Amino acid sequence: MIRVILGDKGSGKTKKLLDATNAALKEDRGNIIFIDDDKRYMYDLHRDIRFVDASEYPSSHNCSASEFLGFLCGMLSSNYDLTLISVDAFKKLVKTELDSDEMRFFFKQLGILSERHGCDFVISIGLPEEKVPDYIRAFA
């Protein structure tokens, strides 16, 4: 499953994402990862949730959608027990335009990865719903 949380800056996207990620820990038996562009929210997560500061990894910060997909694949391949990957500040991490073919491919592959590996993805995107392409809005 892919879920996208949309909204302008200051609309509460990160709070929703943090709450959903912490709540998933109570429901899931697998491992959970939270990816952000800095360490700001590290202490808002339960200690059993793996926090990843993407700015520490060149292939996951200011990168293309294809590079970020590779980063996520690396996580999935190294941990077969992942049940949720939450990504905050997606547009700060991935610089590919949302309406590009590369981004459509990214979301298509993310759906395949989710189904194949039993790992859900929750992604926050700092844009209002009306400024997001229909194919992404379908995940909101």
N, CA, C and O atoms as a MOPAC input file, in Angstrom:
PM7 MOZYME 1SCF
protein

 N      0.82200 1    -1.16500 1     0.00000 1
 C      0.00000 1     0.00000 1     0.00000 1
 C      0.88000 1     1.24600 1     0.00000 1
 O      1.90200 1     1.31000 1     0.68200 1
 N      0.46200 1     2.21000 1    -0.76600 1
 C      1.10500 1     3.51900 1    -0.77400 1
 C      0.07000 1     4.52400 1    -0.29000 1
 O     -1.07100 1     4.52800 1    -0.74900 1
 N      0.47800 1     5.36600 1     0.63200 1
 C     -0.39300 1     6.44100 1     1.10300 1
 C      0.40000 1     7.73300 1     1.02400 1
 O      1.56300 1     7.78200 1     1.42300 1
 N     -0.23200 1     8.78100 1     0.50900 1
 C      0.41300 1    10.08200 1     0.39100 1
 C     -0.35000 1    11.08300 1     1.25400 1
 O     -1.57700 1    11.16600 1     1.19600 1
 N      0.39500 1    11.83600 1     2.04800 1
 C     -0.18200 1    12.90400 1     2.86100 1
 C      0.18100 1    14.21800 1     2.18200 1
 O      1.35900 1    14.54600 1     2.03700 1
 N     -0.84200 1    14.97000 1     1.76500 1
 C     -0.63800 1    16.20900 1     1.01800 1
 C     -1.00000 1    17.42300 1     1.87000 1
 O     -1.81200 1    17.33100 1     2.79100 1
 N     -0.38900 1    18.55600 1     1.54900 1
 C     -0.74300 1    19.80700 1     2.21600 1
 C      0.38500 1    20.81000 1     2.14400 1
 O      1.54900 1    20.45800 1     1.95300 1
 N      0.01200 1    22.07700 1     2.30300 1
 C      1.00100 1    23.15200 1     2.31300 1
 C      1.86400 1    23.08700 1     3.56200 1
 O      1.55700 1    22.36000 1     4.50700 1
 N      2.93800 1    23.84600 1     3.55600 1
 C      3.81600 1    23.95300 1     4.72100 1
 C      2.99000 1    24.43700 1     5.91700 1
 O      2.20600 1    25.38000 1     5.81000 1
 N      3.18600 1    23.77200 1     7.05000 1
 C      2.47600 1    24.15500 1     8.26200 1
 C      1.08000 1    23.58900 1     8.39800 1
 O      0.34800 1    23.96000 1     9.31500 1
 N      0.70000 1    22.69400 1     7.49900 1
 C     -0.66200 1    22.14000 1     7.53500 1
 C     -0.78000 1    20.88800 1     8.39600 1
 O     -1.87300 1    20.33700 1     8.52500 1
 N      0.31100 1    20.43100 1     8.98400 1
 C      0.24800 1    19.27400 1     9.87700 1
 C      0.59900 1    17.94200 1     9.24500 1
 O      0.31300 1    16.89100 1     9.81800 1
 N      1.21600 1    17.96800 1     8.07100 1
 C      1.58700 1    16.71700 1     7.39000 1
 C      2.54800 1    15.88200 1     8.22300 1
 O      2.34800 1    14.67800 1     8.38700 1
 N      3.58300 1    16.51400 1     8.74500 1
 C      4.59500 1    15.77100 1     9.50500 1
 C      3.99100 1    15.17700 1    10.76800 1
 O      4.29900 1    14.03800 1    11.11800 1
 N      3.14500 1    15.91900 1    11.45300 1
 C      2.48600 1    15.40400 1    12.66400 1
 C      1.65700 1    14.17000 1    12.32500 1
 O      1.70200 1    13.17400 1    13.04700 1
 N      0.89800 1    14.23200 1    11.22900 1
 C      0.10600 1    13.06800 1    10.79700 1
 C      1.01400 1    11.88400 1    10.49000 1
 O      0.71200 1    10.74800 1    10.85500 1
 N      2.12800 1    12.15800 1     9.81500 1
 C      3.06500 1    11.09800 1     9.44900 1
 C      3.71100 1    10.48600 1    10.68600 1
 O      3.82600 1     9.26400 1    10.78500 1
 N      4.13200 1    11.31900 1    11.62500 1
 C      4.71500 1    10.81900 1    12.87200 1
 C      3.70300 1     9.98200 1    13.64800 1
 O      4.03400 1     8.90900 1    14.15000 1
 N      2.47200 1    10.47300 1    13.74400 1
 C      1.42500 1     9.73600 1    14.46600 1
 C      1.13700 1     8.39100 1    13.80400 1
 O      1.00500 1     7.37300 1    14.48300 1
 N      1.04000 1     8.39400 1    12.47100 1
 C      0.76900 1     7.14400 1    11.74400 1
 C      1.91700 1     6.15400 1    11.90700 1
 O      1.69300 1     4.95000 1    12.03400 1
 N      3.13500 1     6.66000 1    11.90200 1
 C      4.31000 1     5.79400 1    12.03900 1
 C      4.38300 1     5.20300 1    13.43900 1
 O      4.62000 1     4.00500 1    13.59200 1
 N      4.18500 1     6.02300 1    14.45600 1
 C      4.19300 1     5.52000 1    15.83500 1
 C      3.04700 1     4.53900 1    16.07100 1
 O      3.22700 1     3.53700 1    16.76300 1
 N      1.87300 1     4.81400 1    15.50500 1
 C      0.72300 1     3.91700 1    15.66600 1
 C      0.97600 1     2.57400 1    14.99200 1
 O      0.54300 1     1.53600 1    15.49200 1
 N      1.67200 1     2.59000 1    13.86500 1
 C      1.95500 1     1.34400 1    13.14400 1
 C      2.81400 1     0.40500 1    13.97500 1
 O      2.72000 1    -0.81400 1    13.83300 1
 N      3.64200 1     0.95900 1    14.83300 1
 C      4.50000 1     0.13500 1    15.68400 1
 C      3.66700 1    -0.74300 1    16.61300 1
 O      4.07000 1    -1.85900 1    16.94100 1
 N      2.51900 1    -0.24600 1    17.03200 1
 C      1.63600 1    -1.01000 1    17.92000 1
 C      0.90300 1    -2.11900 1    17.17000 1
 O      0.52800 1    -3.12800 1    17.76600 1
 N      0.69800 1    -1.93600 1    15.86500 1
 C     -0.07100 1    -2.88200 1    15.06100 1
 C      0.80500 1    -3.88800 1    14.32000 1
 O      0.43700 1    -5.05600 1    14.18800 1
 N      1.96000 1    -3.43900 1    13.83600 1
 C      2.82400 1    -4.28500 1    13.01400 1
 C      3.81200 1    -5.06100 1    13.87300 1
 O      4.19600 1    -4.63000 1    14.96000 1
 N      4.20500 1    -6.19300 1    13.36400 1
 C      5.22200 1    -6.98400 1    14.04500 1
 C      6.59100 1    -6.83400 1    13.37700 1
 O      7.59200 1    -7.35000 1    13.87400 1
 N      6.62400 1    -6.13300 1    12.26600 1
 C      7.88000 1    -5.97600 1    11.54200 1
 C      8.62300 1    -4.72100 1    11.93700 1
 O      8.29000 1    -4.06400 1    12.92400 1
 N      9.62800 1    -4.40000 1    11.15400 1
 C     10.45800 1    -3.22300 1    11.39400 1
 C      9.92100 1    -2.02600 1    10.62100 1
 O      9.33600 1    -2.16800 1     9.54700 1
 N     10.13200 1    -0.85200 1    11.18800 1
 C      9.63100 1     0.39100 1    10.60400 1
 C     10.79000 1     1.37200 1    10.46800 1
 O     11.64200 1     1.48300 1    11.34900 1
 N     10.79700 1     2.08800 1     9.32800 1
 C     11.81300 1     3.10700 1     9.06700 1
 C     11.11300 1     4.43400 1     8.80800 1
 O     10.08700 1     4.48600 1     8.13000 1
 N     11.67700 1     5.50200 1     9.35200 1
 C     11.20000 1     6.86000 1     9.11000 1
 C     12.35200 1     7.63300 1     8.47900 1
 O     13.41700 1     7.76200 1     9.08300 1
 N     12.14400 1     8.15000 1     7.26200 1
 C     13.17600 1     8.88600 1     6.53200 1
 C     12.79800 1    10.36400 1     6.50800 1
 O     11.66600 1    10.71700 1     6.17800 1
 N     13.75200 1    11.22200 1     6.86000 1
 C     13.52100 1    12.66300 1     6.82900 1
 C     14.76500 1    13.35000 1     6.26500 1
 O     15.81000 1    12.72300 1     6.08900 1
 N     14.63500 1    14.64100 1     5.98600 1
 C     15.75700 1    15.38300 1     5.40000 1
 C     16.70300 1    15.95500 1     6.45200 1
 O     17.72500 1    16.54400 1     6.10100 1
 N     16.38300 1    15.79500 1     7.72200 1
 C     17.26600 1    16.21300 1     8.81600 1
 C     16.86000 1    15.46300 1    10.08700 1
 O     15.98700 1    14.59600 1    10.04600 1
 N     17.48800 1    15.79200 1    11.20400 1
 C     17.24600 1    15.05500 1    12.45700 1
 C     16.16400 1    15.68300 1    13.34000 1
 O     15.98300 1    15.26300 1    14.48300 1
 N     15.46500 1    16.65400 1    12.83900 1
 C     14.51800 1    17.44200 1    13.62100 1
 C     13.50100 1    16.60600 1    14.40400 1
 O     13.19500 1    16.93700 1    15.54900 1
 N     12.97900 1    15.54500 1    13.81900 1
 C     11.89900 1    14.78200 1    14.45200 1
 C     12.35200 1    13.44900 1    15.03900 1
 O     11.52100 1    12.60800 1    15.38100 1
 N     13.63900 1    13.25600 1    15.15600 1
 C     14.17000 1    11.97900 1    15.63000 1
 C     13.57900 1    11.58100 1    16.98300 1
 O     13.28500 1    10.40700 1    17.20600 1
 N     13.40600 1    12.53000 1    17.87000 1
 C     12.94900 1    12.20600 1    19.22400 1
 C     11.42500 1    12.19100 1    19.35500 1
 O     10.89900 1    11.97400 1    20.44600 1
 N     10.71700 1    12.42000 1    18.25200 1
 C      9.25900 1    12.31500 1    18.25500 1
 C      8.79700 1    10.91100 1    17.89700 1
 O      7.60200 1    10.61600 1    17.92600 1
 N      9.73700 1    10.05700 1    17.56300 1
 C      9.42800 1     8.67700 1    17.19100 1
 C      9.76600 1     7.72700 1    18.33300 1
 O     10.67000 1     7.98100 1    19.12900 1
 N      9.02800 1     6.64200 1    18.39400 1
 C      9.33300 1     5.59200 1    19.37200 1
 C     10.73500 1     5.05800 1    19.08800 1
 O     11.16600 1     4.99900 1    17.93600 1
 N     11.42800 1     4.67700 1    20.13200 1
 C     12.83100 1     4.24500 1    19.98200 1
 C     13.00000 1     2.99200 1    19.12900 1
 O     14.10200 1     2.73200 1    18.64600 1
 N     11.94200 1     2.20900 1    18.93000 1
 C     12.04100 1     1.00400 1    18.10400 1
 C     11.89300 1     1.29100 1    16.60800 1
 O     12.04500 1     0.38800 1    15.78500 1
 N     11.60300 1     2.52200 1    16.26400 1
 C     11.49000 1     2.91700 1    14.85800 1
 C     12.85000 1     3.43700 1    14.40400 1
 O     13.43300 1     4.31400 1    15.04100 1
 N     13.34100 1     2.89400 1    13.31100 1
 C     14.65500 1     3.29300 1    12.77800 1
 C     14.51800 1     4.63800 1    12.09000 1
 O     13.77800 1     4.76700 1    11.11400 1
 N     15.22300 1     5.63700 1    12.59100 1
 C     15.21700 1     6.96900 1    12.00100 1
 C     16.39400 1     7.09200 1    11.04000 1
 O     17.52200 1     6.74300 1    11.38700 1
 N     16.13100 1     7.58800 1     9.83300 1
 C     17.18500 1     7.78200 1     8.83600 1
 C     17.19600 1     9.24900 1     8.42400 1
 O     16.21100 1     9.76400 1     7.89500 1
 N     18.31100 1     9.91100 1     8.66800 1
 C     18.52400 1    11.27400 1     8.20300 1
 C     19.10300 1    11.16800 1     6.79400 1
 O     20.28300 1    10.86600 1     6.61700 1
 N     18.26900 1    11.41800 1     5.80900 1
 C     18.67200 1    11.22500 1     4.41400 1
 C     19.81800 1    12.13400 1     3.99100 1
 O     20.52000 1    11.83300 1     3.02600 1
 N     20.01400 1    13.23400 1     4.69700 1
 C     21.10700 1    14.13500 1     4.30900 1
 C     22.47800 1    13.49600 1     4.51400 1
 O     23.47900 1    14.00600 1     4.01200 1
 N     22.53000 1    12.39300 1     5.24200 1
 C     23.79600 1    11.68500 1     5.46000 1
 C     24.14700 1    10.72700 1     4.31500 1
 O     25.23900 1    10.16000 1     4.29100 1
 N     23.22000 1    10.55000 1     3.37000 1
 C     23.42000 1     9.59700 1     2.27300 1
 C     23.23700 1    10.32500 1     0.94400 1
 O     22.14100 1    10.81200 1     0.66500 1
 N     24.27100 1    10.41000 1     0.12600 1
 C     24.17900 1    11.19200 1    -1.10900 1
 C     23.14000 1    10.68900 1    -2.10200 1
 O     22.62900 1    11.47800 1    -2.89700 1
 N     22.81500 1     9.41300 1    -2.08200 1
 C     21.84700 1     8.89500 1    -3.05600 1
 C     20.40900 1     9.06700 1    -2.59100 1
 O     19.49200 1     8.55700 1    -3.23400 1
 N     20.19300 1     9.77600 1    -1.48700 1
 C     18.82900 1     9.92400 1    -0.99400 1
 C     18.46900 1    11.36100 1    -0.64800 1
 O     17.42700 1    11.60300 1    -0.03900 1
 N     19.29900 1    12.30300 1    -1.01900 1
 C     19.05300 1    13.70000 1    -0.67600 1
 C     19.39900 1    14.55100 1    -1.88300 1
 O     20.49600 1    14.43000 1    -2.42700 1
 N     18.49000 1    15.40500 1    -2.30900 1
 C     18.68000 1    16.18600 1    -3.53300 1
 C     18.93700 1    15.26200 1    -4.71400 1
 O     19.83800 1    15.50600 1    -5.51600 1
 N     18.16100 1    14.22300 1    -4.81700 1
 C     18.41100 1    13.19300 1    -5.82800 1
 C     17.22600 1    13.07100 1    -6.78000 1
 O     16.19800 1    13.72500 1    -6.60800 1
 N     17.39100 1    12.23200 1    -7.76900 1
 C     16.30700 1    11.94800 1    -8.70100 1
 C     15.39800 1    10.87800 1    -8.10200 1
 O     15.75700 1    10.22100 1    -7.12500 1
 N     14.23500 1    10.71300 1    -8.69000 1
 C     13.30900 1     9.67500 1    -8.23600 1
 C     13.93200 1     8.29300 1    -8.40000 1
 O     13.72900 1     7.42100 1    -7.55500 1
 N     14.68400 1     8.08500 1    -9.47000 1
 C     15.33000 1     6.78700 1    -9.69800 1
 C     16.37400 1     6.49300 1    -8.62900 1
 O     16.47400 1     5.36500 1    -8.14800 1
 N     17.14700 1     7.50200 1    -8.25900 1
 C     18.15100 1     7.31000 1    -7.20600 1
 C     17.48400 1     6.99500 1    -5.86900 1
 O     17.94900 1     6.13000 1    -5.12700 1
 N     16.40400 1     7.69200 1    -5.56700 1
 C     15.70900 1     7.44900 1    -4.30200 1
 C     15.06500 1     6.06300 1    -4.29300 1
 O     15.02500 1     5.40300 1    -3.25400 1
 N     14.56600 1     5.62500 1    -5.43300 1
 C     14.02000 1     4.27300 1    -5.53500 1
 C     15.11000 1     3.25300 1    -5.22800 1
 O     14.85900 1     2.27400 1    -4.52500 1
 N     16.30700 1     3.46800 1    -5.74400 1
 C     17.43100 1     2.58400 1    -5.44000 1
 C     17.75700 1     2.56600 1    -3.96000 1
 O     18.07200 1     1.51600 1    -3.40100 1
 N     17.68100 1     3.73300 1    -3.32100 1
 C     17.91400 1     3.83700 1    -1.87700 1
 C     16.88400 1     2.99400 1    -1.11300 1
 O     17.23800 1     2.25900 1    -0.19100 1
 N     15.61900 1     3.10500 1    -1.50100 1
 C     14.56000 1     2.32400 1    -0.85000 1
 C     14.72800 1     0.83000 1    -1.11200 1
 O     14.50400 1     0.01300 1    -0.21900 1
 N     15.11800 1     0.47300 1    -2.32700 1
 C     15.36200 1    -0.94400 1    -2.64700 1
 C     16.48600 1    -1.50700 1    -1.78800 1
 O     16.41600 1    -2.65100 1    -1.33800 1
 N     17.51700 1    -0.70900 1    -1.56100 1
 C     18.61100 1    -1.13800 1    -0.69400 1
 C     18.13100 1    -1.42800 1     0.71200 1
 O     18.56600 1    -2.39600 1     1.33600 1
 N     17.24300 1    -0.60100 1     1.20900 1
 C     16.68300 1    -0.83600 1     2.54800 1
 C     15.87500 1    -2.12800 1     2.58200 1
 O     16.01300 1    -2.93500 1     3.50200 1
 N     15.03500 1    -2.31300 1     1.57400 1
 C     14.20300 1    -3.51900 1     1.52400 1
 C     15.04500 1    -4.77800 1     1.38000 1
 O     14.73400 1    -5.80800 1     1.97800 1
 N     16.10800 1    -4.69800 1     0.59200 1
 C     16.92700 1    -5.89400 1     0.37500 1
 C     17.77300 1    -6.24900 1     1.58900 1
 O     18.19400 1    -7.39500 1     1.74100 1
 N     18.02300 1    -5.27600 1     2.44700 1
 C     18.85400 1    -5.55300 1     3.62100 1
 C     18.04400 1    -5.92800 1     4.85800 1
 O     18.61100 1    -6.32700 1     5.87500 1
 N     16.72400 1    -5.80100 1     4.77300 1
 C     15.88200 1    -6.10000 1     5.92500 1
 C     14.55900 1    -6.67900 1     5.43900 1
 O     13.67000 1    -5.94100 1     5.01500 1
 N     14.43400 1    -7.99000 1     5.50300 1
 C     13.22900 1    -8.65800 1     5.01600 1
 C     12.03100 1    -8.46600 1     5.93500 1
 O     10.91900 1    -8.85900 1     5.58400 1
 N     12.23800 1    -7.87000 1     7.10600 1
 C     11.16200 1    -7.69700 1     8.07200 1
 C     10.55200 1    -6.30000 1     8.05200 1
 O      9.78800 1    -5.95500 1     8.95400 1
 N     10.86700 1    -5.49600 1     7.05600 1
 C     10.29000 1    -4.15600 1     6.97500 1
 C      8.80500 1    -4.23900 1     6.64100 1
 O      8.40900 1    -4.92500 1     5.69800 1
 N      7.99400 1    -3.53900 1     7.41600 1
 C      6.56000 1    -3.49100 1     7.14000 1
 C      6.09300 1    -2.08600 1     6.79100 1
 O      5.01100 1    -1.91800 1     6.22800 1
 N      6.89500 1    -1.07100 1     7.11900 1
 C      6.51500 1     0.30800 1     6.82100 1
 C      7.76300 1     1.16400 1     6.63200 1
 O      8.70900 1     1.10600 1     7.41700 1
 N      7.73300 1     1.95800 1     5.56700 1
 C      8.73400 1     3.00600 1     5.37300 1
 C      7.96800 1     4.31400 1     5.22700 1
 O      7.18000 1     4.48100 1     4.29700 1
 N      8.20500 1     5.23800 1     6.15100 1
 C      7.59000 1     6.56600 1     6.10700 1
 C      8.62500 1     7.55700 1     5.59800 1
 O      9.78500 1     7.52300 1     6.00900 1
 N      8.20100 1     8.43400 1     4.70400 1
 C      9.11600 1     9.41800 1     4.11400 1
 C      8.52600 1    10.80900 1     4.31000 1
 O      7.45800 1    11.11800 1     3.78000 1
 N      9.22000 1    11.64200 1     5.07000 1
 C      8.79000 1    13.02000 1     5.27000 1
 C      9.56700 1    13.92700 1     4.31700 1
 O     10.68300 1    13.60400 1     3.91000 1
 N      8.97100 1    15.05400 1     3.96900 1
 C      9.62900 1    16.07200 1     3.13200 1
 C     10.09100 1    15.49500 1     1.79100 1
 O     11.21400 1    15.74700 1     1.35500 1
 N      9.23000 1    14.73300 1     1.15100 1
 C      9.58100 1    14.03800 1    -0.09200 1
 C     10.13500 1    14.98800 1    -1.15300 1
 O     11.12000 1    14.66400 1    -1.81600 1
 N      9.51200 1    16.15900 1    -1.31900 1
 C      9.96200 1    17.08700 1    -2.36100 1
 C     11.30100 1    17.74600 1    -2.03000 1
 O     11.96000 1    18.27500 1    -2.92500 1
 N     11.71300 1    17.72200 1    -0.76500 1
 C     13.04700 1    18.21200 1    -0.40900 1
 C     14.09800 1    17.15100 1    -0.71200 1
 O     15.24400 1    17.47400 1    -1.02300 1
 N     13.70800 1    15.90300 1    -0.62000 1
 C     14.63500 1    14.79600 1    -0.86800 1
 C     14.77800 1    14.50100 1    -2.35200 1
 O     15.88600 1    14.30300 1    -2.85300 1
 N     13.65200 1    14.47200 1    -3.04900 1
 C     13.61600 1    14.06400 1    -4.46000 1
 C     13.29400 1    15.28500 1    -5.31500 1
 O     12.24300 1    15.90600 1    -5.15200 1
 N     14.18700 1    15.61800 1    -6.20900 1
 C     14.05300 1    16.83800 1    -7.00700 1
 C     13.36900 1    16.62900 1    -8.35900 1
 O     13.24800 1    17.57800 1    -9.13300 1
 N     12.93000 1    15.43200 1    -8.65300 1
 C     12.23800 1    15.14300 1    -9.90700 1
 C     10.83800 1    15.75500 1    -9.87200 1
 O     10.16100 1    15.69400 1    -8.84600 1
 N     10.40700 1    16.33600 1   -10.97400 1
 C      9.06800 1    16.92800 1   -11.06200 1
 C      7.99800 1    15.84800 1   -10.89600 1
 O      8.13600 1    14.73900 1   -11.41300 1
 N      6.93700 1    16.18400 1   -10.17300 1
 C      5.88800 1    15.20300 1    -9.89000 1
 C      5.15200 1    14.72600 1   -11.13900 1
 O      4.67900 1    13.59000 1   -11.18100 1
 N      5.05000 1    15.58300 1   -12.15500 1
 C      4.30800 1    15.18500 1   -13.35300 1
 C      5.19600 1    14.57500 1   -14.43900 1
 O      4.77600 1    14.46500 1   -15.59100 1
 N      6.41100 1    14.18300 1   -14.08100 1
 C      7.33700 1    13.59100 1   -15.05600 1
 C      7.12000 1    12.08300 1   -15.19500 1
 O      6.54600 1    11.43700 1   -14.31800 1
 N      7.59000 1    11.54600 1   -16.31100 1
 C      7.52700 1    10.09600 1   -16.52700 1
 C      8.35800 1     9.35200 1   -15.48900 1
 O      7.98700 1     8.26100 1   -15.05400 1
 N      9.48700 1     9.94600 1   -15.09300 1
 C     10.34600 1     9.30400 1   -14.09600 1
 C      9.61500 1     9.15400 1   -12.76100 1
 O      9.75400 1     8.13200 1   -12.08900 1
 N      8.83800 1    10.16800 1   -12.37900 1
 C      8.10800 1    10.08700 1   -11.11200 1
 C      6.94400 1     9.10000 1   -11.21600 1
 O      6.64000 1     8.39500 1   -10.25400 1
 N      6.30400 1     9.05000 1   -12.36200 1
 C      5.24100 1     8.04500 1   -12.55700 1
 C      5.82800 1     6.63400 1   -12.42700 1
 O      5.23100 1     5.75600 1   -11.80300 1
 N      6.99800 1     6.43700 1   -13.02200 1
 C      7.68400 1     5.15300 1   -12.92000 1
 C      8.02400 1     4.85200 1   -11.46300 1
 O      7.86700 1     3.71700 1   -11.01400 1
 N      8.49000 1     5.86000 1   -10.71800 1
 C      8.82600 1     5.69500 1    -9.30400 1
 C      7.62300 1     5.15900 1    -8.52900 1
 O      7.74400 1     4.17300 1    -7.80200 1
 N      6.47500 1     5.79600 1    -8.67800 1
 C      5.29400 1     5.36400 1    -7.92100 1
 C      4.78600 1     3.99900 1    -8.38300 1
 O      4.28300 1     3.21600 1    -7.57700 1
 N      4.91700 1     3.71700 1    -9.67300 1
 C      4.53000 1     2.38700 1   -10.16000 1
 C      5.42200 1     1.31800 1    -9.52900 1
 O      4.92800 1     0.29400 1    -9.05500 1
 N      6.72100 1     1.55300 1    -9.52300 1
 C      7.66000 1     0.60100 1    -8.93100 1
 C      7.47400 1     0.49300 1    -7.42000 1
 O      7.63400 1    -0.58700 1    -6.85000 1
 N      7.14200 1     1.59600 1    -6.77400 1
 C      6.88200 1     1.57600 1    -5.33800 1
 C      5.69500 1     0.66400 1    -5.02600 1
 O      5.71500 1    -0.07900 1    -4.04400 1
 N      4.67300 1     0.72700 1    -5.85900 1
 C      3.52200 1    -0.16100 1    -5.69300 1
 C      3.90100 1    -1.62200 1    -5.85500 1
 O      3.43000 1    -2.47900 1    -5.10700 1
 N      4.74400 1    -1.90400 1    -6.82500 1
 C      5.21100 1    -3.27900 1    -7.04500 1
 C      6.03600 1    -3.75100 1    -5.85200 1
 O      5.85700 1    -4.87200 1    -5.37600 1
 N      6.93800 1    -2.89700 1    -5.36900 1
 C      7.75400 1    -3.25200 1    -4.20000 1
 C      6.88100 1    -3.50500 1    -2.97800 1
 O      7.11700 1    -4.44900 1    -2.22400 1
 N      5.88800 1    -2.67400 1    -2.78700 1
 C      4.99400 1    -2.82600 1    -1.64200 1
 C      4.28500 1    -4.17200 1    -1.68200 1
 O      4.21400 1    -4.88400 1    -0.68100 1
 N      3.76900 1    -4.50200 1    -2.83900 1
 C      3.04900 1    -5.77100 1    -2.99800 1
 C      3.98500 1    -6.97300 1    -2.85900 1
 O      3.66100 1    -7.95000 1    -2.18400 1
 N      5.11900 1    -6.89100 1    -3.48900 1
 C      6.06300 1    -8.00500 1    -3.50900 1
 C      6.70500 1    -8.27200 1    -2.14600 1
 O      6.95300 1    -9.42300 1    -1.78700 1
 N      6.97200 1    -7.20700 1    -1.39300 1
 C      7.71100 1    -7.34800 1    -0.13500 1
 C      6.85600 1    -7.13400 1     1.11200 1
 O      7.35500 1    -7.24400 1     2.23200 1
 N      5.57700 1    -6.83200 1     0.92400 1
 C      4.69700 1    -6.64400 1     2.07500 1
 C      5.06100 1    -5.44100 1     2.92200 1
 O      4.86400 1    -5.44900 1     4.13700 1
 N      5.58700 1    -4.41700 1     2.29100 1
 C      5.99900 1    -3.20300 1     3.00300 1
 C      5.15100 1    -2.03100 1     2.51100 1
 O      5.06100 1    -1.78000 1     1.30900 1
 N      4.54000 1    -1.32600 1     3.43900 1
 C      3.75200 1    -0.14800 1     3.09500 1
 C      4.64700 1     1.08400 1     3.04900 1
 O      5.69900 1     1.12800 1     3.68600 1
 N      4.21300 1     2.08000 1     2.28800 1
 C      4.93200 1     3.34200 1     2.17800 1
 C      3.96400 1     4.47900 1     2.47200 1
 O      2.87300 1     4.53300 1     1.90500 1
 N      4.36000 1     5.38400 1     3.35300 1
 C      3.59000 1     6.59800 1     3.62200 1
 C      4.52600 1     7.77100 1     3.36100 1
 O      5.61200 1     7.85700 1     3.93500 1
 N      4.08800 1     8.67000 1     2.48700 1
 C      4.94800 1     9.75300 1     2.00400 1
 C      4.23800 1    11.08700 1     2.18000 1
 O      3.07200 1    11.22800 1     1.81200 1
 N      4.94300 1    12.07100 1     2.74500 1
 C      4.36400 1    13.41600 1     2.82600 1
 C      4.94100 1    14.27600 1     1.70100 1
 O      6.14600 1    14.28200 1     1.44700 1
 N      4.03800 1    14.99900 1     1.04000 1
 C      4.42300 1    15.89000 1    -0.05300 1
 C      3.87000 1    17.27700 1     0.26400 1
 O      2.66700 1    17.44200 1     0.46400 1
 N      4.74200 1    18.25600 1     0.30700 1
 C      4.36900 1    19.61400 1     0.68100 1
 C      3.73200 1    20.41200 1    -0.43000 1
 O      4.26100 1    21.44100 1    -0.84900 1
 N      2.60300 1    19.94400 1    -0.90500 1
 C      1.82600 1    20.65500 1    -1.91400 1
 C      0.34600 1    20.43400 1    -1.63400 1
 O     -0.03800 1    19.36900 1    -1.14900 1
 N     -0.49500 1    21.43000 1    -1.93500 1
 C     -1.93200 1    21.20600 1    -1.78800 1
 C     -2.42800 1    20.20900 1    -2.83000 1
 O     -1.82400 1    20.04500 1    -3.89000 1
 N     -3.52100 1    19.55600 1    -2.51400 1
 C     -4.04900 1    18.48500 1    -3.36400 1
 C     -4.26500 1    18.92600 1    -4.81100 1
 O     -4.01200 1    18.15300 1    -5.73400 1
 N     -4.72700 1    20.15300 1    -5.01900 1
 C     -5.03100 1    20.61300 1    -6.37700 1
 C     -3.78200 1    20.82600 1    -7.24000 1
 O     -3.89500 1    20.95700 1    -8.45800 1
 N     -2.60300 1    20.86400 1    -6.63000 1
 C     -1.36000 1    21.05400 1    -7.39300 1
 C     -0.61200 1    19.74900 1    -7.64100 1
 O      0.51200 1    19.75700 1    -8.14300 1
 N     -1.23300 1    18.63600 1    -7.29200 1
 C     -0.59000 1    17.32700 1    -7.41700 1
 C     -1.25000 1    16.56600 1    -8.56400 1
 O     -2.47400 1    16.60300 1    -8.69400 1
 N     -0.46900 1    15.87700 1    -9.39800 1
 C     -1.05300 1    15.09600 1   -10.49000 1
 C     -2.04700 1    14.04600 1    -9.97400 1
 O     -1.92900 1    13.55400 1    -8.85200 1
 N     -3.01400 1    13.72400 1   -10.81200 1
 C     -4.07100 1    12.77400 1   -10.43500 1
 C     -3.52600 1    11.43100 1    -9.97100 1
 O     -4.05900 1    10.84000 1    -9.03200 1
 N     -2.47300 1    10.94300 1   -10.61500 1
 C     -1.97000 1     9.61700 1   -10.25500 1
 C     -1.42000 1     9.59400 1    -8.82800 1
 O     -1.44900 1     8.54600 1    -8.18200 1
 N     -0.92500 1    10.71600 1    -8.32600 1
 C     -0.46500 1    10.79800 1    -6.93600 1
 C     -1.65100 1    11.05700 1    -6.01300 1
 O     -1.73300 1    10.48400 1    -4.92600 1
 N     -2.55900 1    11.91200 1    -6.43900 1
 C     -3.74600 1    12.22300 1    -5.64200 1
 C     -4.53900 1    10.95900 1    -5.32100 1
 O     -5.22300 1    10.89900 1    -4.29900 1
 N     -4.45500 1     9.96400 1    -6.17200 1
 C     -5.16900 1     8.69800 1    -5.94500 1
 C     -4.67700 1     7.98000 1    -4.68400 1
 O     -5.39900 1     7.15600 1    -4.12400 1
 N     -3.46700 1     8.28100 1    -4.23800 1
 C     -2.90900 1     7.64800 1    -3.03400 1
 C     -3.23400 1     8.43600 1    -1.76100 1
 O     -2.95100 1     7.97100 1    -0.65700 1
 N     -3.82600 1     9.62600 1    -1.91200 1
 C     -4.10000 1    10.49200 1    -0.74300 1
 C     -5.33100 1    10.02400 1     0.02500 1
 O     -5.70200 1    10.63300 1     1.02800 1

